Protein backbone atom coordinates (compact mmCIF):
# COMPACT_ATOMS: atom_id res chain seq x y z
CA UNK A 1 0.00 0.00 0.00
CA UNK A 2 1.32 3.48 -0.86
CA UNK A 3 2.43 5.62 2.05
CA UNK A 4 -0.10 8.32 2.92
CA UNK A 5 1.18 11.88 2.42
CA UNK A 6 0.71 13.96 5.59
CA UNK A 7 -1.94 16.67 5.36
CA UNK A 8 -0.57 20.18 4.96
CA UNK A 9 -2.13 23.60 4.44
CA UNK A 10 -0.01 24.26 1.34
CA UNK A 11 -1.14 20.91 -0.08
CA UNK A 12 -4.79 21.68 0.67
CA UNK A 13 -4.46 25.07 -1.03
CA UNK A 14 -2.64 23.79 -4.11
CA UNK A 15 -5.72 22.67 -6.05
CA UNK A 16 -7.55 25.86 -5.18
CA UNK A 17 -4.85 28.11 -6.60
CA UNK A 18 -4.39 26.16 -9.83
CA UNK A 19 -8.00 26.71 -10.89
CA UNK A 20 -8.70 29.25 -13.65
CA UNK A 21 -10.86 31.56 -11.58
CA UNK A 22 -12.03 32.42 -8.07
CA UNK A 23 -15.55 31.13 -7.46
CA UNK A 24 -17.71 30.24 -4.46
CA UNK A 25 -16.11 26.82 -4.07
CA UNK A 26 -12.73 28.61 -3.74
CA UNK A 27 -13.99 30.36 -0.59
CA UNK A 28 -15.48 27.14 0.82
CA UNK A 29 -12.21 25.27 0.19
CA UNK A 30 -10.16 28.09 1.73
CA UNK A 31 -12.32 28.12 4.86
CA UNK A 32 -12.04 24.33 5.24
CA UNK A 33 -8.25 24.47 4.74
CA UNK A 34 -7.75 27.17 7.39
CA UNK A 35 -9.95 25.33 9.89
CA UNK A 36 -7.97 22.15 9.10
CA UNK A 37 -4.74 24.01 9.89
CA UNK A 38 -6.03 24.91 13.38
CA UNK A 39 -6.62 28.63 12.82
CA UNK A 40 -9.93 28.27 14.67
CA UNK A 41 -13.31 29.64 13.54
CA UNK A 42 -12.81 33.28 14.64
CA UNK A 43 -9.47 33.81 12.86
CA UNK A 44 -10.67 31.84 9.82
CA UNK A 45 -13.81 34.00 9.46
CA UNK A 46 -11.78 37.22 9.84
CA UNK A 47 -9.17 36.15 7.25
CA UNK A 48 -11.76 35.00 4.68
CA UNK A 49 -13.80 38.20 5.16
CA UNK A 50 -10.67 40.32 4.69
CA UNK A 51 -9.71 38.44 1.51
CA UNK A 52 -13.22 38.64 0.04
CA UNK A 53 -13.12 42.43 0.51
CA UNK A 54 -9.70 42.68 -1.17
CA UNK A 55 -10.72 40.49 -4.12
CA UNK A 56 -13.79 42.73 -4.63
CA UNK A 57 -11.75 45.93 -4.25
CA UNK A 58 -9.14 44.90 -6.82
CA UNK A 59 -11.73 43.20 -9.06
CA UNK A 60 -9.53 40.17 -9.58
CA UNK A 61 -10.61 36.65 -10.47
CA UNK A 62 -7.06 35.25 -10.59
CA UNK A 63 -6.33 32.62 -7.89
CA UNK A 64 -2.64 33.62 -8.00
CA UNK A 65 -3.67 37.06 -6.68
CA UNK A 66 -5.68 35.40 -3.91
CA UNK A 67 -2.66 33.32 -2.88
CA UNK A 68 -0.46 36.43 -2.67
CA UNK A 69 -3.16 38.26 -0.68
CA UNK A 70 -3.50 35.29 1.70
CA UNK A 71 0.25 35.33 2.36
CA UNK A 72 0.20 39.09 2.97
CA UNK A 73 -2.88 38.91 5.21
CA UNK A 74 -1.45 36.13 7.39
CA UNK A 75 1.97 37.74 7.60
CA UNK A 76 0.39 41.03 8.67
CA UNK A 77 -1.51 39.26 11.47
CA UNK A 78 1.54 37.29 12.64
CA UNK A 79 3.68 40.45 12.58
CA UNK A 80 1.50 42.30 15.11
CA UNK A 81 3.50 40.47 17.78
CA UNK A 82 7.23 41.02 18.25
CA UNK A 83 9.05 37.64 18.39
CA UNK A 84 12.40 39.15 19.45
CA UNK A 85 14.03 37.48 22.46
CA UNK A 86 15.25 40.03 25.02
CA UNK A 87 18.64 38.62 25.97
CA UNK A 88 20.96 41.62 26.01
CA UNK A 89 21.48 41.77 29.83
CA UNK A 90 24.51 39.95 31.28
CA UNK A 91 23.65 37.53 32.53
CA UNK A 92 20.28 37.32 30.74
CA UNK A 93 18.11 35.22 33.05
CA UNK A 94 15.29 33.21 31.47
CA UNK A 95 12.66 31.35 33.53
CA UNK A 96 11.03 28.50 31.61
CA UNK A 97 7.53 27.57 32.81
CA UNK A 98 4.73 25.23 31.75
CA UNK A 99 2.68 22.23 32.84
CA UNK A 100 4.41 18.85 33.05
CA UNK A 101 4.34 16.84 29.83
CA UNK A 102 4.62 19.68 27.30
CA UNK A 103 8.31 19.02 26.60
CA UNK A 104 9.64 21.76 28.89
CA UNK A 105 12.83 19.96 29.91
CA UNK A 106 13.81 18.93 26.38
CA UNK A 107 12.92 22.43 25.14
CA UNK A 108 15.45 23.93 27.57
CA UNK A 109 18.13 21.61 26.20
CA UNK A 110 17.23 22.57 22.63
CA UNK A 111 17.15 26.27 23.55
CA UNK A 112 20.61 25.94 25.09
CA UNK A 113 21.82 24.37 21.85
CA UNK A 114 20.17 27.15 19.78
CA UNK A 115 22.00 29.78 21.88
CA UNK A 116 25.30 27.89 21.65
CA UNK A 117 25.10 28.02 17.82
CA UNK A 118 25.35 31.82 18.23
CA UNK A 119 28.42 31.33 20.47
CA UNK A 120 26.57 32.36 23.63
CA UNK A 121 27.74 30.75 26.85
CA UNK A 122 24.86 29.12 28.73
CA UNK A 123 24.24 27.68 32.19
CA UNK A 124 21.10 25.67 32.96
CA UNK A 125 19.56 25.51 36.43
CA UNK A 126 17.68 22.31 37.33
CA UNK A 127 15.18 23.99 39.68
CA UNK A 128 12.37 21.47 39.11
CA UNK A 129 13.61 19.67 42.22
CA UNK A 130 10.29 17.90 42.82
CA UNK A 131 11.10 15.40 40.05
CA UNK A 132 14.48 13.66 40.27
CA UNK A 133 14.01 12.31 36.74
CA UNK A 134 13.58 15.87 35.42
CA UNK A 135 16.94 16.87 36.90
CA UNK A 136 18.74 13.95 35.22
CA UNK A 137 16.96 14.48 31.91
CA UNK A 138 17.77 18.20 31.93
CA UNK A 139 21.43 17.57 32.76
CA UNK A 140 21.71 15.10 29.87
CA UNK A 141 20.19 17.54 27.36
CA UNK A 142 22.24 20.49 28.64
CA UNK A 143 25.48 18.50 28.37
CA UNK A 144 24.59 17.48 24.80
CA UNK A 145 23.99 21.16 24.04
CA UNK A 146 27.37 22.20 25.43
CA UNK A 147 25.88 24.11 28.38
CA UNK A 148 26.96 24.09 32.03
CA UNK A 149 24.48 22.65 34.57
CA UNK A 150 23.68 23.52 38.18
CA UNK A 151 21.95 20.60 39.92
CA UNK A 152 20.34 20.47 43.36
CA UNK A 153 22.97 19.70 46.02
CA UNK A 154 20.56 17.30 47.73
CA UNK A 155 17.17 15.76 47.00
CA UNK A 156 14.28 18.13 47.70
CA UNK A 157 16.47 21.25 47.75
CA UNK A 158 14.46 24.45 47.61
CA UNK A 159 13.99 25.34 43.90
CA UNK A 160 14.63 29.03 44.58
CA UNK A 161 18.04 28.24 46.08
CA UNK A 162 19.00 26.20 42.98
CA UNK A 163 17.96 29.13 40.79
CA UNK A 164 20.00 31.50 42.98
CA UNK A 165 23.10 29.29 42.75
CA UNK A 166 22.70 29.15 38.95
CA UNK A 167 22.68 32.93 38.59
CA UNK A 168 25.57 33.19 41.07
CA UNK A 169 27.61 30.81 38.92
CA UNK A 170 26.83 32.82 35.78
CA UNK A 171 28.01 36.01 37.47
CA UNK A 172 31.12 34.35 38.89
CA UNK A 173 32.16 32.71 35.60
CA UNK A 174 30.96 35.41 33.19
CA UNK A 175 28.35 33.11 31.59
CA UNK A 176 26.06 35.11 29.30
CA UNK A 177 22.69 33.36 29.52
CA UNK A 178 20.93 31.52 32.37
CA UNK A 179 18.05 29.10 31.65
CA UNK A 180 16.11 27.99 34.72
CA UNK A 181 13.76 25.00 34.67
CA UNK A 182 10.79 25.30 37.04
CA UNK A 183 8.14 22.97 38.45
CA UNK A 184 5.11 22.28 36.28
CA UNK A 185 2.89 20.78 38.93
CA UNK A 186 2.37 21.12 42.67
CA UNK A 187 -0.56 20.02 44.81
CA UNK A 188 -2.44 23.25 44.19
CA UNK A 189 -2.35 25.89 41.48
CA UNK A 190 -1.79 28.52 44.19
CA UNK A 191 1.18 26.53 45.51
CA UNK A 192 2.72 26.36 42.05
CA UNK A 193 2.36 30.10 41.48
CA UNK A 194 3.73 30.87 44.97
CA UNK A 195 6.75 28.70 44.19
CA UNK A 196 7.36 30.49 40.87
CA UNK A 197 6.96 33.84 42.58
CA UNK A 198 9.56 32.85 45.16
CA UNK A 199 12.01 31.68 42.46
CA UNK A 200 11.63 35.00 40.70
CA UNK A 201 12.05 37.11 43.86
CA UNK A 202 15.18 35.23 44.89
CA UNK A 203 16.73 35.43 41.40
CA UNK A 204 16.02 39.16 41.22
CA UNK A 205 18.15 39.77 44.30
CA UNK A 206 21.06 39.04 41.95
CA UNK A 207 19.83 39.93 38.47
CA UNK A 208 16.60 41.02 36.68
CA UNK A 209 14.62 38.33 34.86
CA UNK A 210 14.95 38.98 31.10
CA UNK A 211 12.28 36.58 29.84
CA UNK A 212 9.62 34.23 31.22
CA UNK A 213 8.94 31.69 28.48
CA UNK A 214 5.83 29.50 28.63
CA UNK A 215 6.14 26.15 26.82
CA UNK A 216 2.97 24.93 25.09
CA UNK A 217 2.43 21.61 23.30
CA UNK A 218 0.94 22.52 19.90
CA UNK A 219 -0.71 19.10 19.54
CA UNK A 220 -3.00 19.74 22.52
CA UNK A 221 -4.42 22.87 20.89
CA UNK A 222 -6.96 24.82 22.93
CA UNK A 223 -6.77 22.32 25.83
CA UNK A 224 -3.09 23.10 26.28
CA UNK A 225 -3.86 26.79 26.30
CA UNK A 226 -6.52 26.31 29.00
CA UNK A 227 -4.04 24.33 31.15
CA UNK A 228 -1.48 27.11 30.83
CA UNK A 229 -3.87 29.95 31.70
CA UNK A 230 -2.65 30.17 35.32
CA UNK A 231 0.92 30.79 34.14
CA UNK A 232 -0.29 33.52 31.79
CA UNK A 233 -2.28 35.17 34.58
CA UNK A 234 0.28 34.92 37.38
CA UNK A 235 3.80 34.22 36.11
CA UNK A 236 4.52 37.38 34.08
CA UNK A 237 4.94 35.42 30.83
CA UNK A 238 6.79 37.44 28.16
CA UNK A 239 6.91 34.89 25.34
CA UNK A 240 5.57 31.52 24.19
CA UNK A 241 7.44 28.46 22.95
CA UNK A 242 5.45 26.01 20.83
CA UNK A 243 6.72 22.43 20.87
CA UNK A 244 5.69 19.48 18.68
CA UNK A 245 4.55 21.88 15.98
CA UNK A 246 4.17 20.35 12.54
CA UNK A 247 4.38 23.72 10.80
CA UNK A 248 2.69 22.50 7.64
CA UNK A 249 -0.29 20.86 9.32
CA UNK A 250 -1.18 22.82 12.45
CA UNK A 251 0.53 26.15 11.92
CA UNK A 252 -2.68 28.10 12.42
CA UNK A 253 -2.51 27.37 16.14
CA UNK A 254 0.44 29.78 16.33
CA UNK A 255 -1.75 32.70 15.26
CA UNK A 256 -4.75 31.56 17.30
CA UNK A 257 -2.67 31.34 20.50
CA UNK A 258 -1.04 34.75 19.94
CA UNK A 259 -4.37 36.45 19.31
CA UNK A 260 -5.98 34.76 22.31
CA UNK A 261 -3.20 35.57 24.79
CA UNK A 262 -1.68 38.75 23.36
CA UNK A 263 1.75 37.14 24.00
CA UNK A 264 4.21 36.62 21.11
CA UNK A 265 5.53 33.26 19.99
CA UNK A 266 9.32 33.52 20.34
CA UNK A 267 10.50 29.96 19.61
CA UNK A 268 9.07 26.97 17.72
CA UNK A 269 10.06 23.33 17.94
CA UNK A 270 9.28 21.16 14.92
CA UNK A 271 10.99 17.87 15.68
CA UNK A 272 12.68 15.63 18.24
CA UNK A 273 16.33 16.49 17.51
CA UNK A 274 18.49 18.85 19.54
CA UNK A 275 18.68 21.32 16.60
CA UNK A 276 14.90 21.39 16.01
CA UNK A 277 14.12 24.56 18.00
CA UNK A 278 14.34 27.85 16.12
CA UNK A 279 13.39 31.47 16.49
CA UNK A 280 9.98 32.43 15.13
CA UNK A 281 10.04 34.55 11.95
CA UNK A 282 6.57 35.49 10.61
CA UNK A 283 7.64 35.87 6.96
CA UNK A 284 9.43 32.50 6.81
CA UNK A 285 6.67 30.77 8.75
CA UNK A 286 3.94 32.03 6.41
CA UNK A 287 5.97 31.10 3.30
CA UNK A 288 6.31 27.53 4.63
CA UNK A 289 2.66 27.41 5.68
CA UNK A 290 1.04 28.65 2.46
CA UNK A 291 3.69 27.45 -0.01
Secondary structure, DSSP 8 states (H G I E B T S, - for coil): --------HHHHHHHHHTSSS--HHHHHHHHHHHHHTT--HHHHHHHHHHHHHHHHHHT---HHHHHHHHHHHHHHHHTTS-------SSSEEEEEE--TTSSHHHHHHHHHHHHHTTT--EEEEE--TT-HHHHHHHHHHHHHHT-EEE--SSTT--HHHHHHHHHHHHHHHT-SEEEEE--S--SSHHHHHHHHHHHHHHHTTTS-EEEEEEEEEGGGHHHHHHHTHHHHHHS---EEEEES--HHHHTHHHHHHHHHH---EEEEE-SSSTT-EEE--HHHHHHHHH-
